[in-house]
């Protein structure tokens, strides 16, 4: 056995978009063990349920994470609506599906840019974020917000999106598709990118199943646990099928996200074609009853659980979020064991831990 040293990785690191901290136990250049430390940006958001009524908590929940903000507001609203037995209008469900897929595109493009930056591919980083700006412009024009949208409420959406605006969104996405093909093909075909990712950080299907990994991390190893196959939203009506790869390495996880961008564009276009007329919200009266309810939603990084517990007053007893990174940290620790130090960045980036979501 060679001499072992402990090298801190994060919370500040040029390749890290968020402050995750790992203590890497090294033997020469090989990682023997990785010990994560979480809690660096803990904000106590779940505790605020005791101070804010259940409707105002919708604003708080979407601030769990800026990248996944719309999904957090939808997941929380769906849990409260289930607890109160509220049936959301059809048009609102379609709008939620459209905006959630727009959020997925924006998140995946942000991630692709950060991946390029971690490789030192600055021009590719700029192109990915330039394309992402088109999605943020859609958010701003539709809701007034670019990151925190405040578009969802208990019982539906705050306002309708006119059919002209929906048609404009389709045109923007169709025009983006051509540029996306050029940019994403660099991630899939460039030799230097492949050298950094192919065969690196392999995770078997058995590892994923044993440690309970979710999202693109799991789907890159051939495990289908996409929550969009469930009843929330209009995915079943739109013929949704999850995207799977089987190689289980960093390249496979990147490929899943790239293909999901184009899939999200197709889902949005099809949803706009099929969206019905009608109201986008209903009046909500009364208080959440005694009892609890769980909603499940597929965030860009994987399945998230939203648990609410009512007590008959306007203040919930509990509002709990189990975010995707909670489930993916064990698999991150697993994949780092035995790797070389220069590959740590790629493995962390392709698992894509969202620390703001995790440390609520």
NUTIFI-872099 format. One record per residue (C-alpha): residue number from 1; residue in three letters; y, x, z. Coordinates in nm, 3 decimals, always signed. Layout:
N
  pos  code        y        x        z
  NUM   ALA        Y        X        Z
...
# end
This chain:
360
  pos  code        y        x        z
    1   UNK   +0.000   +0.000   +0.000
    2   UNK   +0.343   +0.131   -0.097
    3   UNK   +0.660   +0.110   +0.105
    4   UNK   +0.796   -0.242   +0.138
    5   UNK   +1.163   -0.334   +0.141
    6   UNK   +1.351   -0.663   +0.188
    7   UNK   +1.609   -0.740   -0.081
    8   UNK   +1.840   -1.041   -0.036
    9   UNK   +1.877   -1.253   -0.351
   10   UNK   +2.180   -1.485   -0.317
   11   UNK   +2.355   -1.688   -0.193
   12   UNK   +2.614   -1.510   -0.410
   13   UNK   +2.459   -1.366   -0.724
   14   UNK   +2.594   -1.332   -1.081
   15   UNK   +2.302   -1.532   -1.223
   16   UNK   +2.299   -1.813   -0.967
   17   UNK   +2.494   -2.132   -1.036
   18   UNK   +2.442   -2.248   -0.676
   19   UNK   +2.404   -2.070   -0.340
   20   UNK   +2.030   -2.044   -0.291
   21   UNK   +1.925   -1.757   -0.065
   22   UNK   +1.591   -1.578   -0.101
   23   UNK   +1.466   -1.280   +0.095
   24   UNK   +1.244   -1.089   -0.147
   25   UNK   +0.983   -0.861   +0.006
   26   UNK   +0.927   -0.586   -0.250
   27   UNK   +0.663   -0.322   -0.299
   28   UNK   +0.826   -0.090   -0.550
   29   UNK   +0.950   -0.337   -0.817
   30   UNK   +0.694   -0.606   -0.739
   31   UNK   +0.773   -0.914   -0.531
   32   UNK   +0.508   -0.958   -0.264
   33   UNK   +0.668   -1.252   -0.087
   34   UNK   +0.977   -1.473   -0.122
   35   UNK   +1.126   -1.647   +0.182
   36   UNK   +1.385   -1.919   +0.102
   37   UNK   +1.668   -2.009   +0.338
   38   UNK   +1.829   -2.349   +0.289
   39   UNK   +2.119   -2.513   +0.470
   40   UNK   +2.397   -2.285   +0.343
   41   UNK   +2.607   -2.577   +0.209
   42   UNK   +2.478   -2.861   +0.428
   43   UNK   +2.742   -3.137   +0.447
   44   UNK   +2.580   -3.413   +0.652
   45   UNK   +2.630   -3.683   +0.388
   46   UNK   +2.339   -3.898   +0.507
   47   UNK   +2.495   -3.923   +0.853
   48   UNK   +2.796   -4.100   +0.700
   49   UNK   +2.587   -4.416   +0.659
   50   UNK   +2.671   -4.487   +1.024
   51   UNK   +3.045   -4.486   +0.948
   52   UNK   +3.068   -4.650   +0.603
   53   UNK   +2.941   -4.991   +0.500
   54   UNK   +2.659   -5.016   +0.249
   55   UNK   +2.890   -5.075   -0.049
   56   UNK   +3.120   -4.779   +0.022
   57   UNK   +2.811   -4.558   +0.064
   58   UNK   +2.761   -4.587   -0.313
   59   UNK   +3.066   -4.358   -0.353
   60   UNK   +2.930   -4.117   -0.092
   61   UNK   +2.585   -4.095   -0.248
   62   UNK   +2.715   -3.999   -0.591
   63   UNK   +2.887   -3.705   -0.424
   64   UNK   +2.554   -3.557   -0.319
   65   UNK   +2.574   -3.358   -0.643
   66   UNK   +2.825   -3.350   -0.926
   67   UNK   +2.570   -3.272   -1.198
   68   UNK   +2.345   -3.566   -1.102
   69   UNK   +2.620   -3.795   -0.967
   70   UNK   +2.547   -4.100   -1.180
   71   UNK   +2.176   -4.089   -1.100
   72   UNK   +2.244   -4.069   -0.727
   73   UNK   +2.470   -4.375   -0.737
   74   UNK   +2.211   -4.565   -0.945
   75   UNK   +1.920   -4.470   -0.720
   76   UNK   +2.104   -4.571   -0.403
   77   UNK   +2.230   -4.896   -0.559
   78   UNK   +1.878   -4.980   -0.681
   79   UNK   +1.738   -4.927   -0.329
   80   UNK   +2.000   -5.156   -0.170
   81   UNK   +1.954   -5.414   -0.446
   82   UNK   +1.580   -5.411   -0.379
   83   UNK   +1.638   -5.451   -0.006
   84   UNK   +1.876   -5.746   -0.063
   85   UNK   +1.664   -5.897   -0.344
   86   UNK   +1.950   -5.875   -0.594
   87   UNK   +1.869   -5.916   -0.963
   88   UNK   +2.103   -5.700   -1.170
   89   UNK   +2.221   -5.842   -1.507
   90   UNK   +2.036   -5.720   -1.816
   91   UNK   +2.343   -5.563   -1.972
   92   UNK   +2.409   -5.362   -1.655
   93   UNK   +2.054   -5.224   -1.662
   94   UNK   +2.104   -5.114   -2.023
   95   UNK   +2.438   -4.949   -1.939
   96   UNK   +2.275   -4.768   -1.647
   97   UNK   +2.005   -4.636   -1.877
   98   UNK   +2.261   -4.519   -2.135
   99   UNK   +2.479   -4.338   -1.882
  100   UNK   +2.183   -4.185   -1.703
  101   UNK   +2.062   -4.033   -2.030
  102   UNK   +2.413   -3.908   -2.105
  103   UNK   +2.402   -3.742   -1.763
  104   UNK   +2.067   -3.584   -1.853
  105   UNK   +2.216   -3.438   -2.173
  106   UNK   +2.515   -3.300   -1.982
  107   UNK   +2.288   -3.152   -1.712
  108   UNK   +2.046   -2.991   -1.957
  109   UNK   +2.331   -2.843   -2.165
  110   UNK   +2.490   -2.706   -1.848
  111   UNK   +2.153   -2.553   -1.756
  112   UNK   +2.099   -2.403   -2.102
  113   UNK   +2.441   -2.241   -2.081
  114   UNK   +2.364   -2.093   -1.740
  115   UNK   +2.028   -1.968   -1.868
  116   UNK   +2.203   -1.794   -2.158
  117   UNK   +2.455   -1.646   -1.915
  118   UNK   +2.173   -1.515   -1.694
  119   UNK   +2.039   -1.329   -2.000
  120   UNK   +2.383   -1.188   -2.078
  121   UNK   +2.410   -1.406   -2.390
  122   UNK   +2.776   -1.503   -2.338
  123   UNK   +2.847   -1.655   -2.680
  124   UNK   +2.543   -1.883   -2.647
  125   UNK   +2.666   -1.986   -2.302
  126   UNK   +3.003   -2.085   -2.449
  127   UNK   +2.846   -2.289   -2.729
  128   UNK   +2.626   -2.484   -2.486
  129   UNK   +2.920   -2.570   -2.262
  130   UNK   +3.138   -2.654   -2.562
  131   UNK   +2.883   -2.916   -2.664
  132   UNK   +2.859   -3.039   -2.306
  133   UNK   +3.234   -3.110   -2.312
  134   UNK   +3.168   -3.388   -2.564
  135   UNK   +2.958   -3.571   -2.303
  136   UNK   +3.222   -3.522   -2.033
  137   UNK   +3.482   -3.661   -2.275
  138   UNK   +3.266   -3.972   -2.317
  139   UNK   +3.252   -4.011   -1.938
  140   UNK   +3.627   -3.969   -1.906
  141   UNK   +3.707   -4.220   -2.178
  142   UNK   +3.453   -4.476   -2.049
  143   UNK   +3.494   -4.451   -1.672
  144   UNK   +3.801   -4.236   -1.602
  145   UNK   +3.596   -3.960   -1.439
  146   UNK   +3.438   -3.650   -1.593
  147   UNK   +3.197   -3.559   -1.312
  148   UNK   +3.218   -3.824   -1.039
  149   UNK   +3.218   -4.148   -1.237
  150   UNK   +3.230   -4.425   -0.971
  151   UNK   +3.088   -4.656   -1.238
  152   UNK   +2.800   -4.812   -1.042
  153   UNK   +2.824   -5.068   -0.765
  154   UNK   +2.577   -5.282   -0.572
  155   UNK   +2.495   -5.566   -0.812
  156   UNK   +2.573   -5.392   -1.141
  157   UNK   +2.852   -5.190   -1.301
  158   UNK   +3.222   -5.197   -1.223
  159   UNK   +3.320   -5.273   -1.581
  160   UNK   +3.178   -5.337   -1.925
  161   UNK   +3.177   -5.091   -2.213
  162   UNK   +3.291   -5.263   -2.535
  163   UNK   +3.060   -5.251   -2.836
  164   UNK   +3.319   -5.046   -3.025
  165   UNK   +3.307   -4.778   -2.755
  166   UNK   +2.926   -4.782   -2.756
  167   UNK   +2.930   -4.739   -3.135
  168   UNK   +3.167   -4.445   -3.094
  169   UNK   +2.927   -4.285   -2.844
  170   UNK   +2.649   -4.312   -3.104
  171   UNK   +2.865   -4.143   -3.368
  172   UNK   +2.953   -3.857   -3.129
  173   UNK   +2.585   -3.802   -3.044
  174   UNK   +2.478   -3.811   -3.409
  175   UNK   +2.739   -3.548   -3.493
  176   UNK   +2.632   -3.340   -3.192
  177   UNK   +2.270   -3.343   -3.304
  178   UNK   +2.337   -3.108   -3.598
  179   UNK   +2.511   -2.848   -3.381
  180   UNK   +2.252   -2.889   -3.107
  181   UNK   +1.976   -2.798   -3.351
  182   UNK   +2.152   -2.470   -3.433
  183   UNK   +2.220   -2.380   -3.068
  184   UNK   +1.884   -2.483   -2.923
  185   UNK   +1.692   -2.307   -3.199
  186   UNK   +1.829   -1.981   -3.058
  187   UNK   +1.652   -2.055   -2.727
  188   UNK   +1.330   -2.141   -2.909
  189   UNK   +1.324   -1.882   -3.189
  190   UNK   +1.533   -1.577   -3.091
  191   UNK   +1.314   -1.274   -3.025
  192   UNK   +1.518   -1.138   -2.734
  193   UNK   +1.514   -1.478   -2.560
  194   UNK   +1.140   -1.512   -2.612
  195   UNK   +1.084   -1.165   -2.467
  196   UNK   +1.253   -1.274   -2.146
  197   UNK   +1.061   -1.603   -2.108
  198   UNK   +0.728   -1.610   -2.290
  199   UNK   +0.438   -1.542   -2.052
  200   UNK   +0.677   -1.505   -1.757
  201   UNK   +0.642   -1.722   -1.447
  202   UNK   +0.323   -1.900   -1.551
  203   UNK   +0.225   -2.202   -1.342
  204   UNK   -0.112   -2.367   -1.391
  205   UNK   -0.165   -2.741   -1.387
  206   UNK   -0.364   -2.695   -1.067
  207   UNK   -0.071   -2.514   -0.899
  208   UNK   +0.164   -2.799   -0.993
  209   UNK   -0.074   -3.066   -0.863
  210   UNK   -0.151   -2.877   -0.542
  211   UNK   +0.212   -2.806   -0.449
  212   UNK   +0.358   -3.132   -0.579
  213   UNK   +0.612   -2.991   -0.825
  214   UNK   +0.804   -3.242   -1.036
  215   UNK   +1.041   -3.276   -1.331
  216   UNK   +1.051   -3.037   -1.630
  217   UNK   +0.885   -2.777   -1.405
  218   UNK   +0.573   -2.995   -1.387
  219   UNK   +0.593   -3.121   -1.745
  220   UNK   +0.608   -2.760   -1.869
  221   UNK   +0.255   -2.722   -1.726
  222   UNK   +0.125   -3.046   -1.877
  223   UNK   +0.163   -3.270   -1.569
  224   UNK   +0.311   -3.613   -1.643
  225   UNK   +0.497   -3.742   -1.338
  226   UNK   +0.809   -3.869   -1.517
  227   UNK   +0.953   -4.158   -1.314
  228   UNK   +1.100   -4.307   -1.631
  229   UNK   +0.749   -4.444   -1.692
  230   UNK   +0.812   -4.680   -1.397
  231   UNK   +1.008   -5.006   -1.402
  232   UNK   +1.363   -4.886   -1.321
  233   UNK   +1.593   -4.911   -1.622
  234   UNK   +1.495   -5.012   -1.974
  235   UNK   +1.273   -4.720   -2.065
  236   UNK   +0.956   -4.919   -2.121
  237   UNK   +1.135   -5.154   -2.359
  238   UNK   +1.261   -4.852   -2.553
  239   UNK   +0.912   -4.707   -2.599
  240   UNK   +0.970   -4.403   -2.378
  241   UNK   +0.703   -4.130   -2.374
  242   UNK   +0.737   -3.819   -2.155
  243   UNK   +0.763   -3.475   -2.314
  244   UNK   +0.491   -3.232   -2.211
  245   UNK   +0.417   -2.865   -2.276
  246   UNK   +0.103   -2.687   -2.159
  247   UNK   +0.179   -2.312   -2.143
  248   UNK   +0.339   -2.336   -1.798
  249   UNK   +0.572   -2.037   -1.841
  250   UNK   +0.952   -2.007   -1.843
  251   UNK   +0.957   -2.067   -2.219
  252   UNK   +0.761   -2.393   -2.184
  253   UNK   +1.000   -2.521   -1.917
  254   UNK   +1.294   -2.435   -2.141
  255   UNK   +1.128   -2.607   -2.436
  256   UNK   +1.077   -2.928   -2.234
  257   UNK   +1.448   -2.945   -2.152
  258   UNK   +1.552   -2.875   -2.510
  259   UNK   +1.327   -3.151   -2.643
  260   UNK   +1.449   -3.388   -2.372
  261   UNK   +1.808   -3.350   -2.496
  262   UNK   +1.712   -3.486   -2.837
  263   UNK   +1.492   -3.752   -2.678
  264   UNK   +1.786   -3.869   -2.464
  265   UNK   +2.001   -3.900   -2.778
  266   UNK   +1.732   -4.117   -2.939
  267   UNK   +1.702   -4.332   -2.625
  268   UNK   +2.078   -4.391   -2.610
  269   UNK   +2.103   -4.483   -2.979
  270   UNK   +1.810   -4.724   -2.952
  271   UNK   +1.950   -4.876   -2.631
  272   UNK   +2.291   -4.934   -2.792
  273   UNK   +2.116   -5.117   -3.078
  274   UNK   +1.928   -5.341   -2.833
  275   UNK   +2.187   -5.399   -2.558
  276   UNK   +2.239   -5.774   -2.494
  277   UNK   +2.569   -5.950   -2.433
  278   UNK   +2.644   -6.086   -2.088
  279   UNK   +2.792   -5.997   -1.750
  280   UNK   +2.763   -5.646   -1.608
  281   UNK   +2.769   -5.735   -1.238
  282   UNK   +2.715   -6.024   -0.999
  283   UNK   +2.895   -6.107   -0.674
  284   UNK   +2.716   -5.960   -0.373
  285   UNK   +2.737   -6.164   -0.055
  286   UNK   +2.583   -6.116   +0.286
  287   UNK   +2.446   -5.811   +0.461
  288   UNK   +2.135   -5.600   +0.403
  289   UNK   +1.854   -5.769   +0.600
  290   UNK   +1.617   -5.609   +0.847
  291   UNK   +1.366   -5.398   +0.659
  292   UNK   +1.355   -5.104   +0.424
  293   UNK   +1.316   -5.028   +0.056
  294   UNK   +1.248   -4.727   -0.170
  295   UNK   +1.378   -4.674   -0.524
  296   UNK   +1.256   -4.393   -0.752
  297   UNK   +1.452   -4.244   -1.038
  298   UNK   +1.398   -3.952   -1.276
  299   UNK   +1.690   -3.717   -1.229
  300   UNK   +1.736   -3.428   -1.477
  301   UNK   +1.539   -3.199   -1.241
  302   UNK   +1.268   -3.452   -1.152
  303   UNK   +1.185   -3.760   -0.952
  304   UNK   +1.417   -3.854   -0.665
  305   UNK   +1.343   -4.102   -0.385
  306   UNK   +1.612   -4.321   -0.230
  307   UNK   +1.519   -4.484   +0.101
  308   UNK   +1.741   -4.738   +0.277
  309   UNK   +1.682   -4.919   +0.605
  310   UNK   +1.884   -5.230   +0.693
  311   UNK   +1.949   -5.392   +1.030
  312   UNK   +2.130   -5.712   +0.936
  313   UNK   +2.480   -5.560   +0.956
  314   UNK   +2.700   -5.399   +0.691
  315   UNK   +2.604   -5.056   +0.824
  316   UNK   +2.260   -4.931   +0.722
  317   UNK   +2.041   -4.764   +0.983
  318   UNK   +1.931   -4.499   +0.732
  319   UNK   +2.001   -4.385   +0.379
  320   UNK   +1.773   -4.098   +0.287
  321   UNK   +1.747   -3.904   -0.040
  322   UNK   +1.447   -3.688   -0.134
  323   UNK   +1.580   -3.481   -0.421
  324   UNK   +1.373   -3.295   -0.686
  325   UNK   +1.448   -2.949   -0.548
  326   UNK   +1.295   -3.052   -0.213
  327   UNK   +0.966   -3.080   -0.400
  328   UNK   +1.014   -2.775   -0.621
  329   UNK   +1.098   -2.510   -0.359
  330   UNK   +0.726   -2.455   -0.270
  331   UNK   +0.641   -2.394   -0.636
  332   UNK   +0.939   -2.155   -0.664
  333   UNK   +0.800   -1.952   -0.374
  334   UNK   +0.459   -1.956   -0.540
  335   UNK   +0.576   -1.841   -0.883
  336   UNK   +0.777   -1.551   -0.739
  337   UNK   +0.474   -1.399   -0.565
  338   UNK   +0.350   -1.107   -0.770
  339   UNK   +0.634   -1.105   -1.024
  340   UNK   +0.864   -0.812   -1.101
  341   UNK   +1.218   -0.803   -0.967
  342   UNK   +1.379   -0.818   -1.312
  343   UNK   +1.197   -1.149   -1.382
  344   UNK   +1.318   -1.325   -1.065
  345   UNK   +1.635   -1.452   -1.233
  346   UNK   +1.444   -1.621   -1.518
  347   UNK   +1.199   -1.785   -1.279
  348   UNK   +1.469   -1.920   -1.050
  349   UNK   +1.670   -2.047   -1.347
  350   UNK   +1.377   -2.224   -1.517
  351   UNK   +1.270   -2.394   -1.192
  352   UNK   +1.641   -2.489   -1.173
  353   UNK   +1.696   -2.553   -0.801
  354   UNK   +1.993   -2.781   -0.727
  355   UNK   +2.110   -2.669   -0.385
  356   UNK   +2.388   -2.924   -0.346
  357   UNK   +2.130   -3.203   -0.390
  358   UNK   +1.892   -3.037   -0.147
  359   UNK   +2.142   -2.962   +0.129
  360   UNK   +2.305   -3.298   +0.170
# end
